[in-house]
Amino acid sequence: MNLIRLILNFLINLQYHKTFKSYEKNQWEDRSFIEKLQLERLNQTLLYAYNNFEFYRNKWDSLRIKPNVKSIDEIKKFPITTKSDLLPLVKKFDKSDHNLIWLKTTGSTGEPFTFPTSKKDETHKKAVKQRIKKWVDSNKNNKKVKFWRGTSKKTLKQKIKEYIKNEYTLSIYDPDNPKSTLFDRQRINHFIKTLNKKNPEVIDGFVSALDEISNFLLSNEIKLKFIPKAITTGAEKLSKEQRKTIESAFKAKILNRYGGTETSIIAHECEEQSKTTHYLHIQEDRVYVENNSQNEIIFTDLTSRTFPFIRYNTNDIGEINNNYKCKCNRNFSIIKEVEGRVNEWFILENGDKISSHIWQNYFKSSLGIRKYQIIQMSKNHFKINWIKNQEYFDEEEFNTINKLIKEALKSSTIEWEEKDYLELGKGGKFNQHISLVK
């Protein structure tokens, strides 16, 4: 049995190495090669979805659409899909199937959900991530520290894994321990002490966390004992002011990215863009990205089969340019800037700060809450607007989430208001977390 497992792991690693090499080569191909590859993979994806998913087959048949296109632009005849559309599809999968890997979105648009993937699908995402790692730092063995979501108390297994990979995660919020999510002076000092101890060549993390640490370094005139080669940012919109602050505090270049749980990295800055216009290269050999009339970002995953995302609306706003030519000589289209995705910090009466990602983590576990919006009215008064998903609503689950939020917000007043509709914010983007506290 162990021998069979070893053989299978060897074959999987062999396939991954082959996949990675192909992605490495793709980035230097000319535009015609990329467009041809996209069209080929798009038709494979459409045909597979039609033959294996009743949801897509019935939808396309009703519109008399055939699962093939002669040009990439013809994808626009297929209907756009949303999380709400795909939720019934999730129910058809067996959660006890050990061949499936279940992923959860953070719900940055206010409507989180869980969906399945597989090792084969993840191989393509992993290969693209590895390619981009080389954009950031050519030495893949360099030490990396990541400010991300996760447990604040690591198991021995997690510590060993971090040591082997030479990648260490510092939790900016832990849903099982809300107090660990507070950004007070003591915790920021702990982060700075850890950074000086680790001396990482690359630092990665949520924009808001890195911005908060940077402001602390600058305002207290603290200088780090090392200078990283690069910083990568993601999960939230990076403003010009935040870029300037983080680069000033860490004395390092920033390479920003855009993506999501549904399809991993969608677009990323190269080293040239980190110094100039800050456009993000779309990973077009794995994902097709387009704009609708409101400049919302729509993507089609070209390699995933377990749970296909076809013309999926991210609800993010960003302008795509297919003709831009970067000096790095990659022929990928670019996203000029992603609007929205600004997850604000909530500041409590005692001065403690909480990352809004904790609310995403709480709400994503509840299918009974279809959409939510949390507004900080004052330092001790919060309002939560929410839409009930009647089919999946569970009173006990709802009470558990309410209890977790009360514990995190301490003595604050929390006002729940059930809604039929939640209004969009500025620029057509839904503002999931709103703080009226300056």
Buried (B, 14 or more C-beta within 10 A) or exposed (E): EEEEEEEEEEEEEEEBEEBBEEBEEBBEBEBEBBBEBBBEBBBBBBEBBBEEBEBBBEBBEEEEBEBEBEEBEEBEEBBBBBBEBBBEBBEEBEEEEEEBBEBBBBBBBBBBBBBBBBBBBBBBBBBBBBBBBEBBBEEEEBBBBBBBBBBBEBEEEEEEEBEEEBBBBBBBBBBEEBBBBBBBEEBBEEBBEEBEEBEBBBBBBBBBBBBBBBBBBBEEEBEBEBEBBBBBBBBBBBEEEBBEBBBEBBEBBBBBBBBBBBBBBBBBBBBBBBEEEBBBBBBBBBBBBBBEEEBBBBBBBBBBBBBBBBBBBBBBBBBBEBEBEBEBEBBBBBBBBBBBBBBBBBBBBEEBBBBBBBBBBBBBBBBBBBBBBBBBBEBBBBBBBBBBBEEBBEEEBBEBBBEBBBEBBBEBEBEEEEEEEBEEBEEBBBBBBBBEBE
